[in-house]
Amino acid sequence: MGKSEKRVALITAANEEEAERIAKALVSEKLAACVNIITSIRSIYAWKGEICDDREVMLIAKTSAGKFPALAERVKSLHSYEVPEIIAIPVMEGSAAYLAWMDEALGG
């Protein structure tokens, strides 16, 4: 195991089509090494004074601290939401082999 500057980014999308479009762009542009798509999550949240209850799709993107700002900007450019969820969680430790693969997939 090794310490890491890697990040896991959580991104919600309106539907699978939007999620797939975002995921493919992030991976092909080397902003994410991998993106998992989890279909049919339920989100309850406050928006413009209302409580909303919607079905969404969750993307879990594996990236680095250095690539996160560009990832966030790219997601905003592709997303249908006015304020999309784009948050990052630090990866404190991980398998050395997986972290090395991430480096390779992210372009170094």
N, C-alpha and C positions, 0 to 999 in steps of 0.2 A: 504494500500500500504506500501511496505517496501523497504529499500535500498538493493542493491544486489551486489554480486560478480559474478553474472551469466554473461555468454557471449552468443552471437549469432554468430556462425561461418558460413561464406559464403564459399562455395566450389563449383567450377564448375567441371563438368565431361563431357566426350566425348559423352556419350549416356546413355539411361535409365538403361541398364544392369549394367554398371559400377556404376552408381549412386545408384542403389538398393543394389549392393554388398557392397559398402562403407557404406551406411546407416545402413544396417542390422548388419554389423560388429561393427559400433560405438555404436549402441543401445545395442546389446547383450553383449558387453564388458564394458558397463556402462561408456563409454566415452562421450556419449550424451544421454540426457533424451528422445529426440524426434528429428527426422530429417524429414523435409518436402522436397519433390522432386517436383520441378517445371520444367516441360518439355518444350522443344523447346524455349529456349531463344536465342537471337542473340547476339553474342559478336564480337565487332570490336576492334582489339588490334594490337600493334606493337610487332613483334617477329622476331628476327634475321635480322633486317633491312627491313622487309616487313610489309605491312599493311594486316592483316588477317581479314576475315569476315566469321565466322563459326556459325553453330547451335550447341548449347551446352545444358546441363541440369544443373540446379542450385540446390544445396542442402543447406538447411538452418538448421543448427544443433544447438540445445539448449544445452549448456554445462556450465561449471564453469571455472573461471580463473585458478584454480588449475589443472583441467583436460585438459585444452587447449594444453599444450605442448605434452602430450601423444596422444591426438586426432590428432594433426598435424602430428606427426610421423607415426601414424597408417594410416592416409590418404595417405601419401607419399608411404608407403609400398604397398598399394592396387591400386594406381593410375597409369594410362597409360601415363600421361604427364611427360615430363622432369621437368617442374616447374609448379606444380598445384597451382591454386589459393586456398589459405587457409588463410583467414583473420578473425579476431574476432572484434566484436563491443560490447562494454560494455552495459549491461542492467542496466540502472540507477535506475529504479524502476519497480515494477511489483506487480501483485496481490499476496497477502501473501499466499493464498491457492495454486496458481500455483508455486510459488517459493518453497514452502514446498514440493509439488509433485516432482519438479525437484530434490531436495535434496534426496528424497526417491529413485527416479529412478536412480540417479547417485551413489547410495550406501552410502548415508549419507552425 
